[in-house]
Amino acid sequence: MVYFLKGISFFLILILLYFIIAVVGSIIPVNNSTEEEDDLLYEIFIESNGVHTDIIFPLQSPLTDWPTWLDPDHTISENTGYKFIAFGWGDLDFYRNTPEWSDLTPKIAFKSLFLKTPAAMHVKYKNYIIEDEHIISIQLTEFQYVELANFIKASFDLKNNAPRQIPDLHYSEHDAFYHAHGSLNLFYTCNTWTNNGLKSAEIKTGLWTPFVEGIFYHH
């Protein structure tokens, strides 16, 4: 009984340390100087559902033309008239088994966080953006915009220089899934991926965060 209580206490201490490190890592700023006043700026968005974040680009811009790289025909709707494209990195099995948060089970959560499982990129197409407390707008320089786009492209697992679609997986008529590099775990979550993208593009963000709040805190 004593060993059991000690084990529980040790586990709770680890959880507390994890959250403390996450808070500290989230509030430590990186890339504070993000742009020069005279630079031409380009707008992107970060969207959150409270747990997961997506990076949203205009579908076409002077700097990126996403339809030349990702085919909107991969959606069920096969609509080619979308205005925006959203990217969310995560665990493939988690995506397959939890289309709704009510589908989440302890087994799925444990497997995603503690076992090395394949990753996937969830690509969603949008016709408009509704700016509210769940979405933030970020103004980027040309360098930052291109670097962030390159970070996203490098996250896809390619075959013959093209993203590998997962054809049997959709959440709606306006999305598609693709194989991605990496593996989600307790220290590299979907939000860590978003945060790393911002850091790699020299965009203001936190040092490290597994949570949404660490990204929204800086914008």
PyMOL commands that place a pseudoatom at each C-alpha (Angstrom):
pseudoatom trace, name=CA, resn=MET, resi=1, chain=A, elem=C, hetatm=0, pos=[0.000, 0.000, 0.000]
pseudoatom trace, name=CA, resn=VAL, resi=2, chain=A, elem=C, hetatm=0, pos=[2.860, 2.373, 0.861]
pseudoatom trace, name=CA, resn=TYR, resi=3, chain=A, elem=C, hetatm=0, pos=[4.564, 1.725, -2.492]
pseudoatom trace, name=CA, resn=PHE, resi=4, chain=A, elem=C, hetatm=0, pos=[1.273, 2.279, -4.294]
pseudoatom trace, name=CA, resn=LEU, resi=5, chain=A, elem=C, hetatm=0, pos=[0.770, 5.647, -2.601]
pseudoatom trace, name=CA, resn=LYS, resi=6, chain=A, elem=C, hetatm=0, pos=[4.362, 6.613, -3.375]
pseudoatom trace, name=CA, resn=GLY, resi=7, chain=A, elem=C, hetatm=0, pos=[3.825, 5.656, -7.012]
pseudoatom trace, name=CA, resn=ILE, resi=8, chain=A, elem=C, hetatm=0, pos=[0.655, 7.754, -7.207]
pseudoatom trace, name=CA, resn=SER, resi=9, chain=A, elem=C, hetatm=0, pos=[2.437, 10.687, -5.570]
pseudoatom trace, name=CA, resn=PHE, resi=10, chain=A, elem=C, hetatm=0, pos=[5.342, 10.424, -8.000]
pseudoatom trace, name=CA, resn=PHE, resi=11, chain=A, elem=C, hetatm=0, pos=[2.944, 10.309, -10.957]
pseudoatom trace, name=CA, resn=LEU, resi=12, chain=A, elem=C, hetatm=0, pos=[1.079, 13.392, -9.721]
pseudoatom trace, name=CA, resn=ILE, resi=13, chain=A, elem=C, hetatm=0, pos=[4.369, 15.245, -9.253]
pseudoatom trace, name=CA, resn=LEU, resi=14, chain=A, elem=C, hetatm=0, pos=[5.345, 14.431, -12.850]
pseudoatom trace, name=CA, resn=ILE, resi=15, chain=A, elem=C, hetatm=0, pos=[2.014, 15.762, -14.101]
pseudoatom trace, name=CA, resn=LEU, resi=16, chain=A, elem=C, hetatm=0, pos=[2.472, 18.945, -12.054]
pseudoatom trace, name=CA, resn=LEU, resi=17, chain=A, elem=C, hetatm=0, pos=[6.008, 19.417, -13.403]
pseudoatom trace, name=CA, resn=TYR, resi=18, chain=A, elem=C, hetatm=0, pos=[4.742, 18.907, -16.962]
pseudoatom trace, name=CA, resn=PHE, resi=19, chain=A, elem=C, hetatm=0, pos=[2.163, 21.658, -16.570]
pseudoatom trace, name=CA, resn=ILE, resi=20, chain=A, elem=C, hetatm=0, pos=[4.647, 23.995, -14.873]
pseudoatom trace, name=CA, resn=ILE, resi=21, chain=A, elem=C, hetatm=0, pos=[7.163, 23.515, -17.685]
pseudoatom trace, name=CA, resn=ALA, resi=22, chain=A, elem=C, hetatm=0, pos=[4.397, 23.994, -20.259]
pseudoatom trace, name=CA, resn=VAL, resi=23, chain=A, elem=C, hetatm=0, pos=[3.328, 27.289, -18.658]
pseudoatom trace, name=CA, resn=VAL, resi=24, chain=A, elem=C, hetatm=0, pos=[6.897, 28.566, -18.356]
pseudoatom trace, name=CA, resn=GLY, resi=25, chain=A, elem=C, hetatm=0, pos=[7.761, 27.493, -21.909]
pseudoatom trace, name=CA, resn=SER, resi=26, chain=A, elem=C, hetatm=0, pos=[4.599, 29.128, -23.208]
pseudoatom trace, name=CA, resn=ILE, resi=27, chain=A, elem=C, hetatm=0, pos=[5.239, 32.545, -21.698]
pseudoatom trace, name=CA, resn=ILE, resi=28, chain=A, elem=C, hetatm=0, pos=[8.937, 32.757, -22.605]
pseudoatom trace, name=CA, resn=PRO, resi=29, chain=A, elem=C, hetatm=0, pos=[8.840, 34.755, -25.868]
pseudoatom trace, name=CA, resn=VAL, resi=30, chain=A, elem=C, hetatm=0, pos=[10.893, 34.074, -28.968]
pseudoatom trace, name=CA, resn=ASN, resi=31, chain=A, elem=C, hetatm=0, pos=[11.125, 36.139, -32.160]
pseudoatom trace, name=CA, resn=ASN, resi=32, chain=A, elem=C, hetatm=0, pos=[9.894, 39.363, -30.579]
pseudoatom trace, name=CA, resn=SER, resi=33, chain=A, elem=C, hetatm=0, pos=[11.070, 41.511, -33.501]
pseudoatom trace, name=CA, resn=THR, resi=34, chain=A, elem=C, hetatm=0, pos=[8.843, 40.129, -36.226]
pseudoatom trace, name=CA, resn=GLU, resi=35, chain=A, elem=C, hetatm=0, pos=[8.786, 42.682, -39.033]
pseudoatom trace, name=CA, resn=GLU, resi=36, chain=A, elem=C, hetatm=0, pos=[10.089, 45.971, -40.316]
pseudoatom trace, name=CA, resn=GLU, resi=37, chain=A, elem=C, hetatm=0, pos=[7.568, 48.783, -40.588]
pseudoatom trace, name=CA, resn=ASP, resi=38, chain=A, elem=C, hetatm=0, pos=[8.169, 49.272, -44.311]
pseudoatom trace, name=CA, resn=ASP, resi=39, chain=A, elem=C, hetatm=0, pos=[7.728, 45.602, -45.219]
pseudoatom trace, name=CA, resn=LEU, resi=40, chain=A, elem=C, hetatm=0, pos=[4.718, 44.504, -47.249]
pseudoatom trace, name=CA, resn=LEU, resi=41, chain=A, elem=C, hetatm=0, pos=[2.732, 42.240, -44.938]
pseudoatom trace, name=CA, resn=TYR, resi=42, chain=A, elem=C, hetatm=0, pos=[0.706, 39.114, -45.676]
pseudoatom trace, name=CA, resn=GLU, resi=43, chain=A, elem=C, hetatm=0, pos=[-2.086, 37.787, -43.455]
pseudoatom trace, name=CA, resn=ILE, resi=44, chain=A, elem=C, hetatm=0, pos=[-2.435, 34.273, -42.094]
pseudoatom trace, name=CA, resn=PHE, resi=45, chain=A, elem=C, hetatm=0, pos=[-4.604, 32.923, -39.279]
pseudoatom trace, name=CA, resn=ILE, resi=46, chain=A, elem=C, hetatm=0, pos=[-4.280, 30.500, -36.381]
pseudoatom trace, name=CA, resn=GLU, resi=47, chain=A, elem=C, hetatm=0, pos=[-7.542, 28.759, -35.488]
pseudoatom trace, name=CA, resn=SER, resi=48, chain=A, elem=C, hetatm=0, pos=[-8.283, 26.774, -32.339]
pseudoatom trace, name=CA, resn=ASN, resi=49, chain=A, elem=C, hetatm=0, pos=[-11.102, 24.515, -31.225]
pseudoatom trace, name=CA, resn=GLY, resi=50, chain=A, elem=C, hetatm=0, pos=[-9.849, 24.838, -27.643]
pseudoatom trace, name=CA, resn=VAL, resi=51, chain=A, elem=C, hetatm=0, pos=[-7.537, 21.824, -27.862]
pseudoatom trace, name=CA, resn=HIS, resi=52, chain=A, elem=C, hetatm=0, pos=[-6.066, 21.746, -31.370]
pseudoatom trace, name=CA, resn=THR, resi=53, chain=A, elem=C, hetatm=0, pos=[-4.681, 24.479, -33.654]
pseudoatom trace, name=CA, resn=ASP, resi=54, chain=A, elem=C, hetatm=0, pos=[-4.704, 24.911, -37.435]
pseudoatom trace, name=CA, resn=ILE, resi=55, chain=A, elem=C, hetatm=0, pos=[-2.606, 27.267, -39.543]
pseudoatom trace, name=CA, resn=ILE, resi=56, chain=A, elem=C, hetatm=0, pos=[-4.702, 28.989, -42.225]
pseudoatom trace, name=CA, resn=PHE, resi=57, chain=A, elem=C, hetatm=0, pos=[-3.382, 30.495, -45.466]
pseudoatom trace, name=CA, resn=PRO, resi=58, chain=A, elem=C, hetatm=0, pos=[-5.151, 32.118, -48.395]
pseudoatom trace, name=CA, resn=LEU, resi=59, chain=A, elem=C, hetatm=0, pos=[-5.534, 29.357, -50.947]
pseudoatom trace, name=CA, resn=GLN, resi=60, chain=A, elem=C, hetatm=0, pos=[-3.724, 31.507, -53.496]
pseudoatom trace, name=CA, resn=SER, resi=61, chain=A, elem=C, hetatm=0, pos=[-1.438, 34.478, -53.007]
pseudoatom trace, name=CA, resn=PRO, resi=62, chain=A, elem=C, hetatm=0, pos=[1.515, 36.108, -54.785]
pseudoatom trace, name=CA, resn=LEU, resi=63, chain=A, elem=C, hetatm=0, pos=[3.807, 33.938, -52.633]
pseudoatom trace, name=CA, resn=THR, resi=64, chain=A, elem=C, hetatm=0, pos=[2.055, 30.560, -52.543]
pseudoatom trace, name=CA, resn=ASP, resi=65, chain=A, elem=C, hetatm=0, pos=[-0.343, 28.776, -54.856]
pseudoatom trace, name=CA, resn=TRP, resi=66, chain=A, elem=C, hetatm=0, pos=[-1.488, 25.813, -52.795]
pseudoatom trace, name=CA, resn=PRO, resi=67, chain=A, elem=C, hetatm=0, pos=[-3.684, 24.189, -55.503]
pseudoatom trace, name=CA, resn=THR, resi=68, chain=A, elem=C, hetatm=0, pos=[-0.532, 23.521, -57.545]
pseudoatom trace, name=CA, resn=TRP, resi=69, chain=A, elem=C, hetatm=0, pos=[0.681, 21.368, -54.657]
pseudoatom trace, name=CA, resn=LEU, resi=70, chain=A, elem=C, hetatm=0, pos=[-2.534, 20.065, -53.062]
pseudoatom trace, name=CA, resn=ASP, resi=71, chain=A, elem=C, hetatm=0, pos=[-5.515, 19.216, -55.222]
pseudoatom trace, name=CA, resn=PRO, resi=72, chain=A, elem=C, hetatm=0, pos=[-8.903, 20.420, -53.856]
pseudoatom trace, name=CA, resn=ASP, resi=73, chain=A, elem=C, hetatm=0, pos=[-10.379, 17.532, -55.875]
pseudoatom trace, name=CA, resn=HIS, resi=74, chain=A, elem=C, hetatm=0, pos=[-9.193, 15.313, -53.020]
pseudoatom trace, name=CA, resn=THR, resi=75, chain=A, elem=C, hetatm=0, pos=[-12.190, 16.592, -51.051]
pseudoatom trace, name=CA, resn=ILE, resi=76, chain=A, elem=C, hetatm=0, pos=[-15.535, 14.878, -51.384]
pseudoatom trace, name=CA, resn=SER, resi=77, chain=A, elem=C, hetatm=0, pos=[-17.066, 18.094, -52.738]
pseudoatom trace, name=CA, resn=GLU, resi=78, chain=A, elem=C, hetatm=0, pos=[-14.319, 18.465, -55.391]
pseudoatom trace, name=CA, resn=ASN, resi=79, chain=A, elem=C, hetatm=0, pos=[-14.919, 22.202, -55.131]
pseudoatom trace, name=CA, resn=THR, resi=80, chain=A, elem=C, hetatm=0, pos=[-12.139, 24.305, -56.672]
pseudoatom trace, name=CA, resn=GLY, resi=81, chain=A, elem=C, hetatm=0, pos=[-13.509, 27.699, -55.603]
pseudoatom trace, name=CA, resn=TYR, resi=82, chain=A, elem=C, hetatm=0, pos=[-12.322, 27.808, -51.998]
pseudoatom trace, name=CA, resn=LYS, resi=83, chain=A, elem=C, hetatm=0, pos=[-10.647, 30.937, -50.586]
pseudoatom trace, name=CA, resn=PHE, resi=84, chain=A, elem=C, hetatm=0, pos=[-8.605, 29.543, -47.676]
pseudoatom trace, name=CA, resn=ILE, resi=85, chain=A, elem=C, hetatm=0, pos=[-6.735, 26.378, -46.726]
pseudoatom trace, name=CA, resn=ALA, resi=86, chain=A, elem=C, hetatm=0, pos=[-6.099, 25.171, -43.151]
pseudoatom trace, name=CA, resn=PHE, resi=87, chain=A, elem=C, hetatm=0, pos=[-3.370, 22.784, -41.998]
pseudoatom trace, name=CA, resn=GLY, resi=88, chain=A, elem=C, hetatm=0, pos=[-3.468, 20.741, -38.795]
pseudoatom trace, name=CA, resn=TRP, resi=89, chain=A, elem=C, hetatm=0, pos=[-0.855, 18.138, -37.891]
pseudoatom trace, name=CA, resn=GLY, resi=90, chain=A, elem=C, hetatm=0, pos=[-1.701, 15.248, -35.585]
pseudoatom trace, name=CA, resn=ASP, resi=91, chain=A, elem=C, hetatm=0, pos=[-1.807, 11.531, -34.870]
pseudoatom trace, name=CA, resn=LEU, resi=92, chain=A, elem=C, hetatm=0, pos=[-3.271, 9.410, -37.669]
pseudoatom trace, name=CA, resn=ASP, resi=93, chain=A, elem=C, hetatm=0, pos=[-5.010, 6.868, -35.419]
pseudoatom trace, name=CA, resn=PHE, resi=94, chain=A, elem=C, hetatm=0, pos=[-6.397, 9.699, -33.304]
pseudoatom trace, name=CA, resn=TYR, resi=95, chain=A, elem=C, hetatm=0, pos=[-7.800, 11.346, -36.423]
pseudoatom trace, name=CA, resn=ARG, resi=96, chain=A, elem=C, hetatm=0, pos=[-9.295, 8.047, -37.581]
pseudoatom trace, name=CA, resn=ASN, resi=97, chain=A, elem=C, hetatm=0, pos=[-10.954, 7.174, -34.309]
pseudoatom trace, name=CA, resn=THR, resi=98, chain=A, elem=C, hetatm=0, pos=[-12.066, 10.534, -32.900]
pseudoatom trace, name=CA, resn=PRO, resi=99, chain=A, elem=C, hetatm=0, pos=[-13.968, 12.547, -35.512]
pseudoatom trace, name=CA, resn=GLU, resi=100, chain=A, elem=C, hetatm=0, pos=[-15.834, 13.937, -32.486]
pseudoatom trace, name=CA, resn=TRP, resi=101, chain=A, elem=C, hetatm=0, pos=[-14.331, 14.559, -29.037]
pseudoatom trace, name=CA, resn=SER, resi=102, chain=A, elem=C, hetatm=0, pos=[-17.059, 12.326, -27.608]
pseudoatom trace, name=CA, resn=ASP, resi=103, chain=A, elem=C, hetatm=0, pos=[-15.347, 9.440, -29.429]
pseudoatom trace, name=CA, resn=LEU, resi=104, chain=A, elem=C, hetatm=0, pos=[-12.145, 9.865, -27.399]
pseudoatom trace, name=CA, resn=THR, resi=105, chain=A, elem=C, hetatm=0, pos=[-11.289, 6.945, -25.112]
pseudoatom trace, name=CA, resn=PRO, resi=106, chain=A, elem=C, hetatm=0, pos=[-8.409, 6.489, -22.623]
pseudoatom trace, name=CA, resn=LYS, resi=107, chain=A, elem=C, hetatm=0, pos=[-6.944, 3.805, -24.913]
pseudoatom trace, name=CA, resn=ILE, resi=108, chain=A, elem=C, hetatm=0, pos=[-6.832, 6.145, -27.923]
pseudoatom trace, name=CA, resn=ALA, resi=109, chain=A, elem=C, hetatm=0, pos=[-5.364, 8.971, -25.834]
pseudoatom trace, name=CA, resn=PHE, resi=110, chain=A, elem=C, hetatm=0, pos=[-2.686, 6.716, -24.306]
pseudoatom trace, name=CA, resn=LYS, resi=111, chain=A, elem=C, hetatm=0, pos=[-1.683, 5.288, -27.670]
pseudoatom trace, name=CA, resn=SER, resi=112, chain=A, elem=C, hetatm=0, pos=[-1.411, 8.747, -29.235]
pseudoatom trace, name=CA, resn=LEU, resi=113, chain=A, elem=C, hetatm=0, pos=[0.612, 10.289, -26.410]
pseudoatom trace, name=CA, resn=PHE, resi=114, chain=A, elem=C, hetatm=0, pos=[2.904, 7.450, -25.385]
pseudoatom trace, name=CA, resn=LEU, resi=115, chain=A, elem=C, hetatm=0, pos=[3.394, 5.154, -28.395]
pseudoatom trace, name=CA, resn=LYS, resi=116, chain=A, elem=C, hetatm=0, pos=[5.227, 5.937, -31.610]
pseudoatom trace, name=CA, resn=THR, resi=117, chain=A, elem=C, hetatm=0, pos=[2.413, 6.029, -34.152]
pseudoatom trace, name=CA, resn=PRO, resi=118, chain=A, elem=C, hetatm=0, pos=[2.151, 7.579, -37.647]
pseudoatom trace, name=CA, resn=ALA, resi=119, chain=A, elem=C, hetatm=0, pos=[1.224, 11.221, -38.104]
pseudoatom trace, name=CA, resn=ALA, resi=120, chain=A, elem=C, hetatm=0, pos=[-1.208, 12.804, -40.534]
pseudoatom trace, name=CA, resn=MET, resi=121, chain=A, elem=C, hetatm=0, pos=[-1.961, 16.243, -41.918]
pseudoatom trace, name=CA, resn=HIS, resi=122, chain=A, elem=C, hetatm=0, pos=[-5.585, 17.367, -41.861]
pseudoatom trace, name=CA, resn=VAL, resi=123, chain=A, elem=C, hetatm=0, pos=[-6.225, 19.838, -44.687]
pseudoatom trace, name=CA, resn=LYS, resi=124, chain=A, elem=C, hetatm=0, pos=[-9.466, 21.810, -44.575]
pseudoatom trace, name=CA, resn=TYR, resi=125, chain=A, elem=C, hetatm=0, pos=[-10.771, 24.182, -47.222]
pseudoatom trace, name=CA, resn=LYS, resi=126, chain=A, elem=C, hetatm=0, pos=[-12.800, 27.277, -46.335]
pseudoatom trace, name=CA, resn=ASN, resi=127, chain=A, elem=C, hetatm=0, pos=[-14.734, 29.943, -48.194]
pseudoatom trace, name=CA, resn=TYR, resi=128, chain=A, elem=C, hetatm=0, pos=[-14.519, 32.563, -45.443]
pseudoatom trace, name=CA, resn=ILE, resi=129, chain=A, elem=C, hetatm=0, pos=[-12.933, 33.330, -42.072]
pseudoatom trace, name=CA, resn=ILE, resi=130, chain=A, elem=C, hetatm=0, pos=[-14.975, 34.310, -39.022]
pseudoatom trace, name=CA, resn=GLU, resi=131, chain=A, elem=C, hetatm=0, pos=[-12.707, 36.242, -36.658]
pseudoatom trace, name=CA, resn=ASP, resi=132, chain=A, elem=C, hetatm=0, pos=[-13.661, 35.589, -33.027]
pseudoatom trace, name=CA, resn=GLU, resi=133, chain=A, elem=C, hetatm=0, pos=[-11.958, 34.446, -29.828]
pseudoatom trace, name=CA, resn=HIS, resi=134, chain=A, elem=C, hetatm=0, pos=[-11.055, 31.133, -31.500]
pseudoatom trace, name=CA, resn=ILE, resi=135, chain=A, elem=C, hetatm=0, pos=[-9.016, 32.632, -34.327]
pseudoatom trace, name=CA, resn=ILE, resi=136, chain=A, elem=C, hetatm=0, pos=[-6.162, 35.129, -34.500]
pseudoatom trace, name=CA, resn=SER, resi=137, chain=A, elem=C, hetatm=0, pos=[-4.803, 37.076, -37.447]
pseudoatom trace, name=CA, resn=ILE, resi=138, chain=A, elem=C, hetatm=0, pos=[-1.034, 37.406, -37.870]
pseudoatom trace, name=CA, resn=GLN, resi=139, chain=A, elem=C, hetatm=0, pos=[0.693, 39.777, -40.266]
pseudoatom trace, name=CA, resn=LEU, resi=140, chain=A, elem=C, hetatm=0, pos=[3.850, 38.291, -41.828]
pseudoatom trace, name=CA, resn=THR, resi=141, chain=A, elem=C, hetatm=0, pos=[6.685, 39.564, -43.919]
pseudoatom trace, name=CA, resn=GLU, resi=142, chain=A, elem=C, hetatm=0, pos=[7.398, 37.857, -47.221]
pseudoatom trace, name=CA, resn=PHE, resi=143, chain=A, elem=C, hetatm=0, pos=[10.252, 35.910, -45.610]
pseudoatom trace, name=CA, resn=GLN, resi=144, chain=A, elem=C, hetatm=0, pos=[8.071, 34.709, -42.723]
pseudoatom trace, name=CA, resn=TYR, resi=145, chain=A, elem=C, hetatm=0, pos=[5.192, 33.793, -45.014]
pseudoatom trace, name=CA, resn=VAL, resi=146, chain=A, elem=C, hetatm=0, pos=[7.372, 31.683, -47.316]
pseudoatom trace, name=CA, resn=GLU, resi=147, chain=A, elem=C, hetatm=0, pos=[9.258, 30.065, -44.432]
pseudoatom trace, name=CA, resn=LEU, resi=148, chain=A, elem=C, hetatm=0, pos=[6.035, 29.040, -42.700]
pseudoatom trace, name=CA, resn=ALA, resi=149, chain=A, elem=C, hetatm=0, pos=[4.662, 27.619, -45.953]
pseudoatom trace, name=CA, resn=ASN, resi=150, chain=A, elem=C, hetatm=0, pos=[7.905, 25.674, -46.439]
pseudoatom trace, name=CA, resn=PHE, resi=151, chain=A, elem=C, hetatm=0, pos=[7.691, 24.308, -42.882]
pseudoatom trace, name=CA, resn=ILE, resi=152, chain=A, elem=C, hetatm=0, pos=[4.187, 23.015, -43.613]
pseudoatom trace, name=CA, resn=LYS, resi=153, chain=A, elem=C, hetatm=0, pos=[5.221, 21.458, -46.931]
pseudoatom trace, name=CA, resn=ALA, resi=154, chain=A, elem=C, hetatm=0, pos=[8.181, 19.743, -45.252]
pseudoatom trace, name=CA, resn=SER, resi=155, chain=A, elem=C, hetatm=0, pos=[5.779, 18.123, -42.760]
pseudoatom trace, name=CA, resn=PHE, resi=156, chain=A, elem=C, hetatm=0, pos=[4.055, 16.103, -45.500]
pseudoatom trace, name=CA, resn=ASP, resi=157, chain=A, elem=C, hetatm=0, pos=[5.265, 12.616, -46.343]
pseudoatom trace, name=CA, resn=LEU, resi=158, chain=A, elem=C, hetatm=0, pos=[5.765, 12.713, -50.111]
pseudoatom trace, name=CA, resn=LYS, resi=159, chain=A, elem=C, hetatm=0, pos=[5.736, 10.116, -52.867]
pseudoatom trace, name=CA, resn=ASN, resi=160, chain=A, elem=C, hetatm=0, pos=[7.082, 11.153, -56.259]
pseudoatom trace, name=CA, resn=ASN, resi=161, chain=A, elem=C, hetatm=0, pos=[7.355, 14.698, -54.849]
pseudoatom trace, name=CA, resn=ALA, resi=162, chain=A, elem=C, hetatm=0, pos=[3.620, 14.827, -54.121]
pseudoatom trace, name=CA, resn=PRO, resi=163, chain=A, elem=C, hetatm=0, pos=[1.719, 14.593, -50.801]
pseudoatom trace, name=CA, resn=ARG, resi=164, chain=A, elem=C, hetatm=0, pos=[0.357, 11.110, -50.084]
pseudoatom trace, name=CA, resn=GLN, resi=165, chain=A, elem=C, hetatm=0, pos=[-3.394, 11.344, -49.602]
pseudoatom trace, name=CA, resn=ILE, resi=166, chain=A, elem=C, hetatm=0, pos=[-5.284, 9.077, -47.217]
pseudoatom trace, name=CA, resn=PRO, resi=167, chain=A, elem=C, hetatm=0, pos=[-8.311, 8.566, -49.507]
pseudoatom trace, name=CA, resn=ASP, resi=168, chain=A, elem=C, hetatm=0, pos=[-10.637, 6.818, -47.070]
pseudoatom trace, name=CA, resn=LEU, resi=169, chain=A, elem=C, hetatm=0, pos=[-10.543, 9.491, -44.347]
pseudoatom trace, name=CA, resn=HIS, resi=170, chain=A, elem=C, hetatm=0, pos=[-12.715, 12.625, -44.300]
pseudoatom trace, name=CA, resn=TYR, resi=171, chain=A, elem=C, hetatm=0, pos=[-14.540, 14.595, -41.625]
pseudoatom trace, name=CA, resn=SER, resi=172, chain=A, elem=C, hetatm=0, pos=[-16.638, 16.623, -44.052]
pseudoatom trace, name=CA, resn=GLU, resi=173, chain=A, elem=C, hetatm=0, pos=[-17.089, 17.347, -47.751]
pseudoatom trace, name=CA, resn=HIS, resi=174, chain=A, elem=C, hetatm=0, pos=[-14.431, 20.047, -47.546]
pseudoatom trace, name=CA, resn=ASP, resi=175, chain=A, elem=C, hetatm=0, pos=[-11.357, 18.304, -46.146]
pseudoatom trace, name=CA, resn=ALA, resi=176, chain=A, elem=C, hetatm=0, pos=[-8.699, 15.706, -46.917]
pseudoatom trace, name=CA, resn=PHE, resi=177, chain=A, elem=C, hetatm=0, pos=[-6.035, 13.857, -44.956]
pseudoatom trace, name=CA, resn=TYR, resi=178, chain=A, elem=C, hetatm=0, pos=[-2.427, 13.153, -45.913]
pseudoatom trace, name=CA, resn=HIS, resi=179, chain=A, elem=C, hetatm=0, pos=[0.441, 11.131, -44.485]
pseudoatom trace, name=CA, resn=ALA, resi=180, chain=A, elem=C, hetatm=0, pos=[2.860, 13.290, -42.510]
pseudoatom trace, name=CA, resn=HIS, resi=181, chain=A, elem=C, hetatm=0, pos=[6.310, 13.071, -40.955]
pseudoatom trace, name=CA, resn=GLY, resi=182, chain=A, elem=C, hetatm=0, pos=[6.854, 12.660, -37.252]
pseudoatom trace, name=CA, resn=SER, resi=183, chain=A, elem=C, hetatm=0, pos=[4.927, 11.131, -34.392]
pseudoatom trace, name=CA, resn=LEU, resi=184, chain=A, elem=C, hetatm=0, pos=[2.758, 12.876, -31.822]
pseudoatom trace, name=CA, resn=ASN, resi=185, chain=A, elem=C, hetatm=0, pos=[3.656, 12.448, -28.174]
pseudoatom trace, name=CA, resn=LEU, resi=186, chain=A, elem=C, hetatm=0, pos=[3.363, 14.146, -24.808]
pseudoatom trace, name=CA, resn=PHE, resi=187, chain=A, elem=C, hetatm=0, pos=[6.150, 16.592, -25.668]
pseudoatom trace, name=CA, resn=TYR, resi=188, chain=A, elem=C, hetatm=0, pos=[5.357, 17.115, -29.359]
pseudoatom trace, name=CA, resn=THR, resi=189, chain=A, elem=C, hetatm=0, pos=[1.654, 17.743, -29.748]
pseudoatom trace, name=CA, resn=CYS, resi=190, chain=A, elem=C, hetatm=0, pos=[-0.356, 19.271, -32.571]
pseudoatom trace, name=CA, resn=ASN, resi=191, chain=A, elem=C, hetatm=0, pos=[0.151, 22.646, -30.897]
pseudoatom trace, name=CA, resn=THR, resi=192, chain=A, elem=C, hetatm=0, pos=[3.892, 22.076, -30.574]
pseudoatom trace, name=CA, resn=TRP, resi=193, chain=A, elem=C, hetatm=0, pos=[3.935, 21.540, -34.326]
pseudoatom trace, name=CA, resn=THR, resi=194, chain=A, elem=C, hetatm=0, pos=[2.113, 24.836, -34.881]
pseudoatom trace, name=CA, resn=ASN, resi=195, chain=A, elem=C, hetatm=0, pos=[4.432, 26.595, -32.444]
pseudoatom trace, name=CA, resn=ASN, resi=196, chain=A, elem=C, hetatm=0, pos=[7.516, 25.131, -34.124]
pseudoatom trace, name=CA, resn=GLY, resi=197, chain=A, elem=C, hetatm=0, pos=[6.247, 26.371, -37.475]
pseudoatom trace, name=CA, resn=LEU, resi=198, chain=A, elem=C, hetatm=0, pos=[5.960, 29.893, -36.104]
pseudoatom trace, name=CA, resn=LYS, resi=199, chain=A, elem=C, hetatm=0, pos=[9.404, 29.679, -34.512]
pseudoatom trace, name=CA, resn=SER, resi=200, chain=A, elem=C, hetatm=0, pos=[11.034, 28.382, -37.691]
pseudoatom trace, name=CA, resn=ALA, resi=201, chain=A, elem=C, hetatm=0, pos=[9.572, 31.298, -39.635]
pseudoatom trace, name=CA, resn=GLU, resi=202, chain=A, elem=C, hetatm=0, pos=[10.815, 33.825, -37.034]
pseudoatom trace, name=CA, resn=ILE, resi=203, chain=A, elem=C, hetatm=0, pos=[7.264, 34.704, -35.974]
pseudoatom trace, name=CA, resn=LYS, resi=204, chain=A, elem=C, hetatm=0, pos=[6.585, 35.790, -32.407]
pseudoatom trace, name=CA, resn=THR, resi=205, chain=A, elem=C, hetatm=0, pos=[5.506, 32.864, -30.241]
pseudoatom trace, name=CA, resn=GLY, resi=206, chain=A, elem=C, hetatm=0, pos=[6.460, 30.913, -27.103]
pseudoatom trace, name=CA, resn=LEU, resi=207, chain=A, elem=C, hetatm=0, pos=[9.553, 28.823, -26.514]
pseudoatom trace, name=CA, resn=TRP, resi=208, chain=A, elem=C, hetatm=0, pos=[7.607, 25.553, -26.163]
pseudoatom trace, name=CA, resn=THR, resi=209, chain=A, elem=C, hetatm=0, pos=[3.981, 24.699, -25.649]
pseudoatom trace, name=CA, resn=PRO, resi=210, chain=A, elem=C, hetatm=0, pos=[1.842, 21.578, -25.893]
pseudoatom trace, name=CA, resn=PHE, resi=211, chain=A, elem=C, hetatm=0, pos=[-1.310, 23.672, -25.483]
pseudoatom trace, name=CA, resn=VAL, resi=212, chain=A, elem=C, hetatm=0, pos=[-3.335, 26.177, -27.499]
pseudoatom trace, name=CA, resn=GLU, resi=213, chain=A, elem=C, hetatm=0, pos=[-3.007, 28.882, -24.864]
pseudoatom trace, name=CA, resn=GLY, resi=214, chain=A, elem=C, hetatm=0, pos=[0.758, 29.090, -25.292]
pseudoatom trace, name=CA, resn=ILE, resi=215, chain=A, elem=C, hetatm=0, pos=[0.279, 30.140, -28.934]
pseudoatom trace, name=CA, resn=PHE, resi=216, chain=A, elem=C, hetatm=0, pos=[-2.627, 32.550, -28.426]
pseudoatom trace, name=CA, resn=TYR, resi=217, chain=A, elem=C, hetatm=0, pos=[-0.882, 34.208, -25.476]
pseudoatom trace, name=CA, resn=HIS, resi=218, chain=A, elem=C, hetatm=0, pos=[1.578, 35.995, -27.785]
pseudoatom trace, name=CA, resn=HIS, resi=219, chain=A, elem=C, hetatm=0, pos=[-0.971, 37.395, -30.278]
for i in range(1, 219): cmd.bond("trace and resi %d" % i, "trace and resi %d" % (i + 1))
show_as sticks, trace
zoom trace
